Amino acid sequence: MSDVYEKLELGRFIPHWGLHTLGFEALYLELQGKRFDLMSVRSPNPNFMNGVPELLILRLLKDREMYGYELVQAIRDATRDEIVLGEGVVYPVLHGLEKDGALKSRRKAVGGRTRVYYAVTASGQKRLGALIGTWTKLNDAVAQALNGGSHAPLAV
């Protein structure tokens, strides 16, 4: 177990997600010599993904309530597997949004198991609107830069 601790300490801590990465392409945990992937990132800079889990979670929960693992699958489906977030990413974001009042939860017995279903509150709707506005401005700015913008053209 101390080997795992040392490896995680050598890794990079991403405060927004509360996870460690030992490289720039995957977040994972290694226990007893076995590697467990938590999240794959197709970008060389996972910090660029900060805020994306929150945006996707609020947007998907706007349509209907879901439980955590269902939400993990819904994110994969909605992004055509371009963004794959593990439960280790989704659950901390869910708990943070609930603590902030953006989500509410309820327990429901399903097939002999109890699941926690999450739904967006009025506060969460406002937060989602603000996030969409910010993301749209960012997306437009990047698109403008990629299309040449008013500055020197980008060399590709």
NUKEZA-349690 format. One record per atom (N, C-alpha, C, CB): residue number from 0; residue in three letters; chain; atom name; x, y, z. Coordinates in steps of 0.001 Angstrom, whole numbers, padded with zeros to 6 digits. Glycine has a CB too. Layout:
# residues N
n/res/chain/atom/east/north/up
NUM/ala/A/CA/X/Y/Z
...
# end
This chain:
# residues 156
n/res/chain/atom/east/north/up
0/met/A/N/000826/-001194/000000
0/met/A/CA/000000/000000/000000
0/met/A/C/000864/001250/000000
0/met/A/CB/-000936/000002/001203
1/ser/A/N/002038/001203/000628
1/ser/A/CA/002890/002388/000643
1/ser/A/C/003396/002711/-000759
1/ser/A/CB/004070/002187/001598
2/asp/A/N/003602/001682/-001607
2/asp/A/CA/004013/001927/-002992
2/asp/A/C/002960/002746/-003719
2/asp/A/CB/004258/000599/-003732
3/val/A/N/001688/002402/-003506
3/val/A/CA/000605/003142/-004145
3/val/A/C/000627/004585/-003678
3/val/A/CB/-000761/002494/-003841
4/tyr/A/N/000798/004785/-002377
4/tyr/A/CA/000824/006135/-001815
4/tyr/A/C/001965/006937/-002437
4/tyr/A/CB/000975/006086/-000274
5/glu/A/N/003156/006314/-002532
5/glu/A/CA/004298/007015/-003113
5/glu/A/C/004038/007373/-004567
5/glu/A/CB/005560/006164/-003001
6/lys/A/N/003445/006465/-005334
6/lys/A/CA/003154/006747/-006746
6/lys/A/C/002156/007892/-006865
6/lys/A/CB/002605/005487/-007452
7/leu/A/N/001147/007894/-006004
7/leu/A/CA/000173/008973/-006060
7/leu/A/C/000802/010289/-005642
7/leu/A/CB/-001028/008657/-005175
8/glu/A/N/001712/010256/-004667
8/glu/A/CA/002378/011473/-004238
8/glu/A/C/003268/012038/-005348
8/glu/A/CB/003204/011205/-002983
9/leu/A/N/003826/011172/-006182
9/leu/A/CA/004639/011630/-007298
9/leu/A/C/003781/012161/-008429
9/leu/A/CB/005521/010508/-007801
10/gly/A/N/002495/011803/-008413
10/gly/A/CA/001584/012244/-009461
10/gly/A/C/001208/013698/-009295
10/gly/A/CB/000340/011391/-009471
11/arg/A/N/000399/014156/-010204
11/arg/A/CA/-000062/015531/-010206
11/arg/A/C/-001479/015564/-009670
11/arg/A/CB/000012/016148/-011624
12/phe/A/N/-001781/016474/-008769
12/phe/A/CA/-003098/016570/-008173
12/phe/A/C/-003936/017579/-008929
12/phe/A/CB/-003000/016951/-006697
13/ile/A/N/-005139/017184/-009319
13/ile/A/CA/-006060/018083/-009999
13/ile/A/C/-007128/018460/-008978
13/ile/A/CB/-006690/017420/-011294
14/pro/A/N/-007035/019648/-008374
14/pro/A/CA/-007911/020009/-007258
14/pro/A/C/-009392/019991/-007604
14/pro/A/CB/-007546/021364/-006758
15/his/A/N/-009770/020417/-008796
15/his/A/CA/-011186/020485/-009144
15/his/A/C/-011839/019101/-009102
15/his/A/CB/-011358/021106/-010533
16/trp/A/N/-011087/018088/-009509
16/trp/A/CA/-011650/016739/-009551
16/trp/A/C/-011238/015901/-008357
16/trp/A/CB/-011232/016044/-010819
17/gly/A/N/-010191/016304/-007651
17/gly/A/CA/-009730/015518/-006520
17/gly/A/C/-009104/014209/-006937
17/gly/A/CB/-010860/015255/-005587
18/leu/A/N/-008484/014170/-008105
18/leu/A/CA/-007865/012955/-008616
18/leu/A/C/-006390/013188/-008891
18/leu/A/CB/-008576/012477/-009885
19/his/A/N/-005661/012110/-009069
19/his/A/CA/-004247/012195/-009388
19/his/A/C/-004029/011673/-010797
19/his/A/CB/-003395/011406/-008366
20/thr/A/N/-003003/012204/-011441
20/thr/A/CA/-002612/011685/-012746
20/thr/A/C/-001106/011499/-012730
20/thr/A/CB/-003058/012640/-013908
21/leu/A/N/-000658/010422/-013309
21/leu/A/CA/000771/010163/-013383
21/leu/A/C/001305/010531/-014758
21/leu/A/CB/001071/008697/-013068
22/gly/A/N/000470/011032/-015600
22/gly/A/CA/000848/011463/-016935
22/gly/A/C/-000201/012433/-017404
22/gly/A/CB/000992/010263/-017918
23/phe/A/N/-000140/012805/-018650
23/phe/A/CA/-001098/013764/-019158
23/phe/A/C/-002228/013099/-019926
23/phe/A/CB/-000405/014762/-020034
24/glu/A/N/-002218/011783/-020099
24/glu/A/CA/-003222/011174/-020939
24/glu/A/C/-004247/010326/-020195
24/glu/A/CB/-002559/010349/-021950
25/ala/A/N/-003974/009943/-018970
25/ala/A/CA/-004944/009112/-018266
25/ala/A/C/-004837/009318/-016765
25/ala/A/CB/-004741/007637/-018613
26/leu/A/N/-005971/009274/-016118
26/leu/A/CA/-006017/009278/-014670
26/leu/A/C/-006215/007832/-014255
26/leu/A/CB/-007158/010217/-014110
27/tyr/A/N/-005415/007369/-013330
27/tyr/A/CA/-005596/005990/-012911
27/tyr/A/C/-005116/005771/-011493
27/tyr/A/CB/-004872/005059/-013848
28/leu/A/N/-005500/004631/-010969
28/leu/A/CA/-005102/004210/-009638
28/leu/A/C/-004449/002848/-009785
28/leu/A/CB/-006322/004166/-008648
29/glu/A/N/-003345/002645/-009105
29/glu/A/CA/-002677/001358/-009164
29/glu/A/C/-002694/000744/-007774
29/glu/A/CB/-001225/001500/-009698
30/leu/A/N/-003278/-000440/-007667
30/leu/A/CA/-003347/-001168/-006406
30/leu/A/C/-002821/-002577/-006619
30/leu/A/CB/-004797/-001197/-005854
31/gln/A/N/-001907/-002994/-005789
31/gln/A/CA/-001335/-004332/-005830
31/gln/A/C/-000907/-004701/-007250
31/gln/A/CB/-002340/-005355/-005297
32/gly/A/N/-000264/-003771/-007915
32/gly/A/CA/000265/-004029/-009245
32/gly/A/C/-000750/-003990/-010371
32/gly/A/CB/000914/-005329/-009251
33/lys/A/N/-002021/-003743/-010057
33/lys/A/CA/-003060/-003680/-011086
33/lys/A/C/-003451/-002233/-011310
33/lys/A/CB/-004299/-004526/-010689
34/arg/A/N/-003598/-001856/-012571
34/arg/A/CA/-003938/-000482/-012921
34/arg/A/C/-005435/-000382/-013200
34/arg/A/CB/-003120/-000007/-014149
35/phe/A/N/-006070/000609/-012597
35/phe/A/CA/-007491/000850/-012795
35/phe/A/C/-007647/002240/-013403
35/phe/A/CB/-008289/000722/-011448
36/asp/A/N/-008043/002300/-014671
36/asp/A/CA/-008235/003581/-015329
36/asp/A/C/-009480/004246/-014777
36/asp/A/CB/-008337/003410/-016856
37/leu/A/N/-009362/005511/-014427
37/leu/A/CA/-010489/006278/-013913
37/leu/A/C/-011078/007170/-014992
37/leu/A/CB/-010061/007118/-012714
38/met/A/N/-010217/007684/-015873
38/met/A/CA/-010701/008592/-016909
38/met/A/C/-009671/008689/-018007
38/met/A/CB/-011011/009987/-016331
39/ser/A/N/-010101/008580/-019237
39/ser/A/CA/-009211/008798/-020363
39/ser/A/C/-009429/010204/-020877
39/ser/A/CB/-009445/007753/-021482
40/val/A/N/-008357/010864/-021193
40/val/A/CA/-008421/012212/-021735
40/val/A/C/-007671/012201/-023054
40/val/A/CB/-007823/013270/-020741
41/arg/A/N/-008297/012649/-024125
41/arg/A/CA/-007667/012625/-025432
41/arg/A/C/-006822/013860/-025698
41/arg/A/CB/-008710/012489/-026496
42/ser/A/N/-006775/014750/-024743
42/ser/A/CA/-006024/015987/-024876
42/ser/A/C/-004750/015890/-024057
42/ser/A/CB/-006868/017199/-024433
43/pro/A/N/-003673/016576/-024486
43/pro/A/CA/-002467/016559/-023669
43/pro/A/C/-002581/017444/-022436
43/pro/A/CB/-001288/016992/-024491
44/asn/A/N/-003705/018119/-022234
44/asn/A/CA/-003859/019020/-021098
44/asn/A/C/-005191/018797/-020396
44/asn/A/CB/-003741/020471/-021551
45/pro/A/N/-005249/017866/-019410
45/pro/A/CA/-006517/017613/-018737
45/pro/A/C/-007070/018814/-017987
45/pro/A/CB/-006356/016482/-017792
46/asn/A/N/-006239/019808/-017639
46/asn/A/CA/-006760/020990/-016967
46/asn/A/C/-007745/021748/-017855
46/asn/A/CB/-005616/021908/-016553
47/phe/A/N/-007638/021578/-019166
47/phe/A/CA/-008581/022215/-020085
47/phe/A/C/-009991/021680/-019847
47/phe/A/CB/-008155/021978/-021553
48/met/A/N/-010078/020495/-019278
48/met/A/CA/-011367/019867/-019011
48/met/A/C/-012023/020400/-017731
48/met/A/CB/-011193/018365/-018911
49/asn/A/N/-011347/021241/-016963
49/asn/A/CA/-011942/021765/-015727
49/asn/A/C/-013274/022436/-016035
49/asn/A/CB/-010981/022765/-015033
50/gly/A/N/-014279/022082/-015276
50/gly/A/CA/-015605/022661/-015457
50/gly/A/C/-016481/021880/-016412
50/gly/A/CB/-015480/024056/-015942
51/val/A/N/-015891/021073/-017287
51/val/A/CA/-016680/020318/-018267
51/val/A/C/-017563/019274/-017578
51/val/A/CB/-015751/019633/-019289
52/pro/A/N/-017057/018510/-016609
52/pro/A/CA/-017949/017556/-015943
52/pro/A/C/-019178/018235/-015335
52/pro/A/CB/-017190/016808/-014858
53/glu/A/N/-018978/019374/-014672
53/glu/A/CA/-020099/020100/-014065
53/glu/A/C/-021106/020535/-015122
53/glu/A/CB/-019590/021325/-013289
54/leu/A/N/-020619/021082/-016221
54/leu/A/CA/-021489/021524/-017315
54/leu/A/C/-022300/020359/-017875
54/leu/A/CB/-020657/022171/-018432
55/leu/A/N/-021647/019241/-018161
55/leu/A/CA/-022338/018084/-018728
55/leu/A/C/-023342/017484/-017750
55/leu/A/CB/-021328/017024/-019144
56/ile/A/N/-022961/017398/-016493
56/ile/A/CA/-023858/016831/-015484
56/ile/A/C/-025116/017684/-015339
56/ile/A/CB/-023138/016713/-014128
57/leu/A/N/-024953/018981/-015210
57/leu/A/CA/-026130/019850/-015079
57/leu/A/C/-027003/019778/-016324
57/leu/A/CB/-025701/021302/-014822
58/arg/A/N/-026379/019780/-017494
58/arg/A/CA/-027155/019748/-018735
58/arg/A/C/-027953/018450/-018864
58/arg/A/CB/-026228/019912/-019943
59/leu/A/N/-027335/017328/-018572
59/leu/A/CA/-028030/016049/-018705
59/leu/A/C/-029113/015869/-017644
59/leu/A/CB/-027034/014906/-018619
60/leu/A/N/-028861/016366/-016438
60/leu/A/CA/-029868/016253/-015382
60/leu/A/C/-031007/017251/-015570
60/leu/A/CB/-029223/016462/-014020
61/lys/A/N/-030824/018225/-016435
61/lys/A/CA/-031902/019179/-016732
61/lys/A/C/-033094/018452/-017369
61/lys/A/CB/-031389/020309/-017676
62/asp/A/N/-032810/017435/-018170
62/asp/A/CA/-033862/016697/-018883
62/asp/A/C/-034599/015696/-018003
62/asp/A/CB/-033268/015974/-020060
63/arg/A/N/-033850/015041/-017111
63/arg/A/CA/-034465/014023/-016248
63/arg/A/C/-033517/013663/-015119
63/arg/A/CB/-034837/012758/-017058
64/glu/A/N/-034082/013144/-014035
64/glu/A/CA/-033239/012717/-012927
64/glu/A/C/-032518/011422/-013299
64/glu/A/CB/-034078/012527/-011640
65/met/A/N/-031325/011256/-012752
65/met/A/CA/-030518/010058/-013003
65/met/A/C/-029713/009715/-011763
65/met/A/CB/-029578/010265/-014218
66/tyr/A/N/-029271/008470/-011683
66/tyr/A/CA/-028343/008069/-010634
66/tyr/A/C/-026934/008107/-011225
66/tyr/A/CB/-028692/006640/-010069
67/gly/A/N/-025922/008054/-010374
67/gly/A/CA/-024538/008282/-010776
67/gly/A/C/-024050/007477/-011961
67/gly/A/CB/-023670/008005/-009650
68/tyr/A/N/-024158/006144/-011889
68/tyr/A/CA/-023622/005325/-012975
68/tyr/A/C/-024398/005558/-014270
68/tyr/A/CB/-023663/003838/-012594
69/glu/A/N/-025689/005792/-014155
69/glu/A/CA/-026506/006111/-015328
69/glu/A/C/-025991/007400/-015980
69/glu/A/CB/-028009/006259/-014932
70/leu/A/N/-025597/008348/-015168
70/leu/A/CA/-025059/009618/-015647
70/leu/A/C/-023710/009411/-016345
70/leu/A/CB/-024908/010609/-014480
71/val/A/N/-022867/008544/-015801
71/val/A/CA/-021584/008209/-016436
71/val/A/C/-021838/007722/-017860
71/val/A/CB/-020815/007123/-015614
72/gln/A/N/-022800/006821/-018013
72/gln/A/CA/-023134/006281/-019338
72/gln/A/C/-023750/007351/-020235
72/gln/A/CB/-024100/005095/-019203
73/ala/A/N/-024596/008204/-019673
73/ala/A/CA/-025254/009260/-020448
73/ala/A/C/-024227/010255/-020998
73/ala/A/CB/-026294/009997/-019577
74/ile/A/N/-023182/010543/-020226
74/ile/A/CA/-022121/011448/-020699
74/ile/A/C/-021393/010820/-021882
74/ile/A/CB/-021115/011771/-019557
75/arg/A/N/-021086/009533/-021768
75/arg/A/CA/-020439/008831/-022895
75/arg/A/C/-021318/008887/-024131
75/arg/A/CB/-020140/007358/-022529
76/asp/A/N/-022600/008599/-023952
76/asp/A/CA/-023529/008587/-025087
76/asp/A/C/-023679/009975/-025698
76/asp/A/CB/-024900/008060/-024649
77/ala/A/N/-023847/010989/-024853
77/ala/A/CA/-024073/012354/-025335
77/ala/A/C/-022859/012915/-026076
77/ala/A/CB/-024426/013264/-024167
78/thr/A/N/-021662/012450/-025727
78/thr/A/CA/-020444/012964/-026357
78/thr/A/C/-019857/011971/-027360
78/thr/A/CB/-019404/013297/-025293
79/arg/A/N/-020625/010952/-027698
79/arg/A/CA/-020183/009900/-028635
79/arg/A/C/-018819/009340/-028230
79/arg/A/CB/-020115/010455/-030078
80/asp/A/N/-018660/009087/-026937
80/asp/A/CA/-017443/008506/-026346
80/asp/A/C/-016208/009396/-026455
80/asp/A/CB/-017150/007193/-027001
81/glu/A/N/-016378/010671/-026758
81/glu/A/CA/-015243/011592/-026787
81/glu/A/C/-014839/012006/-025379
81/glu/A/CB/-015580/012829/-027623
82/ile/A/N/-015813/012046/-024482
82/ile/A/CA/-015529/012362/-023080
82/ile/A/C/-016015/011182/-022253
82/ile/A/CB/-016220/013712/-022625
83/val/A/N/-015082/010548/-021566
83/val/A/CA/-015385/009382/-020743
83/val/A/C/-014974/009717/-019311
83/val/A/CB/-014646/008088/-021269
84/leu/A/N/-015969/009948/-018471
84/leu/A/CA/-015713/010279/-017068
84/leu/A/C/-016077/009081/-016206
84/leu/A/CB/-016515/011541/-016629
85/gly/A/N/-015176/008676/-015355
85/gly/A/CA/-015445/007579/-014449
85/gly/A/C/-016273/008041/-013256
85/gly/A/CB/-014144/006956/-013976
86/glu/A/N/-016735/007076/-012487
86/glu/A/CA/-017517/007386/-011296
86/glu/A/C/-016702/008195/-010293
86/glu/A/CB/-018022/006101/-010645
87/gly/A/N/-015387/008004/-010290
87/gly/A/CA/-014512/008744/-009393
87/gly/A/C/-014439/010231/-009726
87/gly/A/CB/-013134/008152/-009430
88/val/A/N/-014877/010603/-010901
88/val/A/CA/-014965/012006/-011290
88/val/A/C/-016387/012505/-011071
88/val/A/CB/-014539/012199/-012766
89/val/A/N/-017362/011717/-011484
89/val/A/CA/-018761/012142/-011467
89/val/A/C/-019300/012303/-010045
89/val/A/CB/-019614/011142/-012229
90/tyr/A/N/-019056/011347/-009170
90/tyr/A/CA/-019636/011425/-007828
90/tyr/A/C/-019158/012630/-007016
90/tyr/A/CB/-019319/010170/-007074
91/pro/A/N/-017877/012981/-007019
91/pro/A/CA/-017486/014194/-006291
91/pro/A/C/-018148/015459/-006841
91/pro/A/CB/-015979/014354/-006336
92/val/A/N/-018327/015523/-008159
92/val/A/CA/-019000/016689/-008748
92/val/A/C/-020466/016702/-008322
92/val/A/CB/-018884/016674/-010304
93/leu/A/N/-021122/015547/-008355
93/leu/A/CA/-022516/015452/-007904
93/leu/A/C/-022652/015925/-006458
93/leu/A/CB/-023030/014003/-008038
94/his/A/N/-021774/015434/-005598
94/his/A/CA/-021848/015802/-004179
94/his/A/C/-021597/017293/-003976
94/his/A/CB/-020837/014989/-003364
95/gly/A/N/-020652/017853/-004718
95/gly/A/CA/-020379/019285/-004620
95/gly/A/C/-021544/020128/-005098
95/gly/A/CB/-019147/019633/-005414
96/leu/A/N/-022161/019720/-006208
96/leu/A/CA/-023319/020454/-006737
96/leu/A/C/-024506/020356/-005783
96/leu/A/CB/-023714/019913/-008127
97/glu/A/N/-024668/019200/-005162
97/glu/A/CA/-025753/019046/-004191
97/glu/A/C/-025493/019926/-002961
97/glu/A/CB/-025902/017558/-003772
98/lys/A/N/-024264/019932/-002492
98/lys/A/CA/-023906/020755/-001332
98/lys/A/C/-024133/022240/-001619
98/lys/A/CB/-022439/020513/-000937
99/asp/A/N/-023863/022656/-002859
99/asp/A/CA/-024052/024056/-003264
99/asp/A/C/-025514/024398/-003554
99/asp/A/CB/-023213/024353/-004490
100/gly/A/N/-026394/023396/-003555
100/gly/A/CA/-027807/023644/-003802
100/gly/A/C/-028216/023610/-005270
100/gly/A/CB/-028172/024952/-003235
101/ala/A/N/-027289/023230/-006158
101/ala/A/CA/-027596/023163/-007588
101/ala/A/C/-028324/021866/-007948
101/ala/A/CB/-026310/023284/-008409
102/leu/A/N/-028188/020851/-007096
102/leu/A/CA/-028866/019563/-007291
102/leu/A/C/-029590/019170/-006017
102/leu/A/CB/-027859/018460/-007702
103/lys/A/N/-030616/018370/-006191
103/lys/A/CA/-031270/017720/-005051
103/lys/A/C/-031227/016229/-005329
103/lys/A/CB/-032760/018235/-004839
104/ser/A/N/-031300/015440/-004275
104/ser/A/CA/-031242/013987/-004448
104/ser/A/C/-032367/013310/-003676
104/ser/A/CB/-029878/013440/-003988
105/arg/A/N/-032662/012102/-004103
105/arg/A/CA/-033632/011265/-003393
105/arg/A/C/-033211/009817/-003548
105/arg/A/CB/-035086/011487/-003929
106/arg/A/N/-033478/009044/-002532
106/arg/A/CA/-033156/007617/-002564
106/arg/A/C/-034361/006861/-003094
106/arg/A/CB/-032748/007092/-001151
107/lys/A/N/-034057/005857/-003932
107/lys/A/CA/-035120/005066/-004534
107/lys/A/C/-034679/003607/-004582
107/lys/A/CB/-035471/005590/-005958
108/ala/A/N/-035549/002707/-004102
108/ala/A/CA/-035256/001276/-004152
108/ala/A/C/-035563/000758/-005552
108/ala/A/CB/-036077/000495/-003079
109/val/A/N/-034548/000107/-006146
109/val/A/CA/-034695/-000453/-007498
109/val/A/C/-034069/-001839/-007500
109/val/A/CB/-034025/000472/-008588
110/gly/A/N/-034874/-002851/-007757
110/gly/A/CA/-034357/-004217/-007833
110/gly/A/C/-033624/-004664/-006585
110/gly/A/CB/-033447/-004342/-008998
111/gly/A/N/-034114/-004305/-005414
111/gly/A/CA/-033489/-004712/-004171
111/gly/A/C/-032297/-003849/-003757
111/gly/A/CB/-033056/-006124/-004287
112/arg/A/N/-031971/-002850/-004565
112/arg/A/CA/-030866/-001940/-004250
112/arg/A/C/-031417/-000535/-004061
112/arg/A/CB/-029783/-001961/-005371
113/thr/A/N/-030695/000255/-003314
113/thr/A/CA/-031074/001654/-003150
113/thr/A/C/-030156/002502/-004018
113/thr/A/CB/-030998/002094/-001652
114/arg/A/N/-030762/003315/-004856
114/arg/A/CA/-029997/004228/-005710
114/arg/A/C/-030319/005660/-005318
114/arg/A/CB/-030310/003986/-007215
115/val/A/N/-029336/006530/-005498
115/val/A/CA/-029527/007948/-005239
115/val/A/C/-029708/008632/-006592
115/val/A/CB/-028317/008562/-004435
116/tyr/A/N/-030879/009214/-006782
116/tyr/A/CA/-031196/009918/-008025
116/tyr/A/C/-031006/011412/-007799
116/tyr/A/CB/-032653/009605/-008498
117/tyr/A/N/-030438/012075/-008801
117/tyr/A/CA/-030159/013508/-008730
117/tyr/A/C/-031002/014257/-009746
117/tyr/A/CB/-028666/013787/-008965
118/ala/A/N/-031415/015471/-009381
118/ala/A/CA/-032182/016349/-010266
118/ala/A/C/-031699/017783/-010064
118/ala/A/CB/-033723/016231/-009990
119/val/A/N/-031853/018595/-011092
119/val/A/CA/-031424/019998/-011050
119/val/A/C/-032460/020840/-010311
119/val/A/CB/-031203/020550/-012483
120/thr/A/N/-031997/021731/-009452
120/thr/A/CA/-032863/022685/-008742
120/thr/A/C/-032947/023978/-009554
120/thr/A/CB/-032324/022973/-007294
121/ala/A/N/-033762/024924/-009086
121/ala/A/CA/-033842/026239/-009742
121/ala/A/C/-032472/026917/-009731
121/ala/A/CB/-034895/027142/-009038
122/ser/A/N/-031751/026791/-008634
122/ser/A/CA/-030400/027341/-008538
122/ser/A/C/-029474/026677/-009558
122/ser/A/CB/-029844/027158/-007114
123/gly/A/N/-029639/025373/-009727
123/gly/A/CA/-028845/024633/-010706
123/gly/A/C/-029158/025054/-012138
123/gly/A/CB/-029081/023144/-010547
124/gln/A/N/-030426/025396/-012396
124/gln/A/CA/-030819/025887/-013731
124/gln/A/C/-030094/027193/-014032
124/gln/A/CB/-032364/026093/-013821
125/lys/A/N/-030030/028083/-013037
125/lys/A/CA/-029331/029366/-013221
125/lys/A/C/-027836/029131/-013444
125/lys/A/CB/-029550/030291/-011993
126/arg/A/N/-027290/028235/-012654
126/arg/A/CA/-025861/027906/-012781
126/arg/A/C/-025569/027328/-014159
126/arg/A/CB/-025428/026905/-011682
127/leu/A/N/-026436/026445/-014631
127/leu/A/CA/-026277/025868/-015964
127/leu/A/C/-026320/026958/-017025
127/leu/A/CB/-027367/024819/-016233
128/gly/A/N/-027260/027885/-016925
128/gly/A/CA/-027349/028989/-017878
128/gly/A/C/-026064/029797/-017935
128/gly/A/CB/-028507/029895/-017519
129/ala/A/N/-025491/030078/-016769
129/ala/A/CA/-024240/030837/-016717
129/ala/A/C/-023093/030039/-017332
129/ala/A/CB/-023901/031215/-015265
130/leu/A/N/-023041/028741/-017027
130/leu/A/CA/-021978/027894/-017590
130/leu/A/C/-022093/027790/-019106
130/leu/A/CB/-022026/026493/-016968
131/ile/A/N/-023322/027655/-019598
131/ile/A/CA/-023527/027579/-021048
131/ile/A/C/-023077/028889/-021701
131/ile/A/CB/-025021/027286/-021383
132/gly/A/N/-023413/030018/-021087
132/gly/A/CA/-022988/031313/-021610
132/gly/A/C/-021467/031429/-021682
132/gly/A/CB/-023549/032433/-020750
133/thr/A/N/-020803/031016/-020611
133/thr/A/CA/-019339/031060/-020560
133/thr/A/C/-018741/030121/-021601
133/thr/A/CB/-018831/030687/-019152
134/trp/A/N/-019263/028906/-021667
134/trp/A/CA/-018745/027921/-022621
134/trp/A/C/-018959/028387/-024059
134/trp/A/CB/-019420/026555/-022403
135/thr/A/N/-020104/028985/-024352
135/thr/A/CA/-020400/029476/-025702
135/thr/A/C/-019419/030577/-026100
135/thr/A/CB/-021849/029999/-025783
136/lys/A/N/-019139/031507/-025182
136/lys/A/CA/-018172/032573/-025468
136/lys/A/C/-016777/031995/-025716
136/lys/A/CB/-018127/033584/-024305
137/leu/A/N/-016386/031039/-024883
137/leu/A/CA/-015085/030397/-025043
137/leu/A/C/-015018/029661/-026376
137/leu/A/CB/-014812/029426/-023881
138/asn/A/N/-016038/028912/-026691
138/asn/A/CA/-016097/028160/-027945
138/asn/A/C/-016010/029099/-029148
138/asn/A/CB/-017391/027330/-028013
139/asp/A/N/-016759/030204/-029103
139/asp/A/CA/-016737/031185/-030192
139/asp/A/C/-015345/031800/-030346
139/asp/A/CB/-017778/032292/-029939
140/ala/A/N/-014686/032104/-029221
140/ala/A/CA/-013348/032699/-029269
140/ala/A/C/-012339/031734/-029872
140/ala/A/CB/-012897/033116/-027867
141/val/A/N/-012412/030464/-029487
141/val/A/CA/-011495/029466/-030034
141/val/A/C/-011772/029275/-031525
141/val/A/CB/-011631/028117/-029276
142/ala/A/N/-013050/029190/-031901
142/ala/A/CA/-013406/029032/-033314
142/ala/A/C/-012893/030212/-034133
142/ala/A/CB/-014932/028898/-033477
143/gln/A/N/-013011/031424/-033594
143/gln/A/CA/-012524/032610/-034302
143/gln/A/C/-011010/032526/-034494
143/gln/A/CB/-012898/033899/-033529
144/ala/A/N/-010308/032129/-033456
144/ala/A/CA/-008852/032001/-033557
144/ala/A/C/-008457/030931/-034567
144/ala/A/CB/-008250/031674/-032189
145/leu/A/N/-009178/029808/-034583
145/leu/A/CA/-008878/028726/-035526
145/leu/A/C/-009174/029118/-036963
145/leu/A/CB/-009667/027486/-035166
146/asn/A/N/-010132/030013/-037142
146/asn/A/CA/-010504/030471/-038483
146/asn/A/C/-009710/031693/-038931
146/asn/A/CB/-011980/030788/-038526
147/gly/A/N/-008723/032086/-038172
147/gly/A/CA/-007884/033198/-038565
147/gly/A/C/-008077/034436/-037729
147/gly/A/CB/-008127/033525/-039970
148/gly/A/N/-009304/034695/-037279
148/gly/A/CA/-009558/035850/-036424
148/gly/A/C/-009031/037134/-037026
148/gly/A/CB/-008941/035637/-035067
149/ser/A/N/-008783/038106/-036191
149/ser/A/CA/-008278/039399/-036644
149/ser/A/C/-006764/039509/-036462
149/ser/A/CB/-008976/040528/-035891
150/his/A/N/-006152/038450/-035938
150/his/A/CA/-004710/038453/-035715
150/his/A/C/-004034/037600/-036783
150/his/A/CB/-004365/037930/-034293
151/ala/A/N/-002753/037430/-036642
151/ala/A/CA/-001998/036637/-037615
151/ala/A/C/-002571/035217/-037696
151/ala/A/CB/-000492/036593/-037233
152/pro/A/N/-002598/034652/-038902
152/pro/A/CA/-003131/033290/-039074
152/pro/A/C/-002294/032263/-038300
152/pro/A/CB/-003169/032915/-040573
153/leu/A/N/-002960/031229/-037852
153/leu/A/CA/-002290/030170/-037114
153/leu/A/C/-001564/029243/-038084
153/leu/A/CB/-003300/029380/-036256
154/ala/A/N/-000356/028866/-037742
154/ala/A/CA/000387/027898/-038555
154/ala/A/C/000017/026517/-038073
154/ala/A/CB/001936/028129/-038471
155/val/A/N/-000437/025678/-038977
155/val/A/CA/-000840/024320/-038595
155/val/A/C/000110/023309/-039184
155/val/A/CB/-002274/024022/-039047
# end
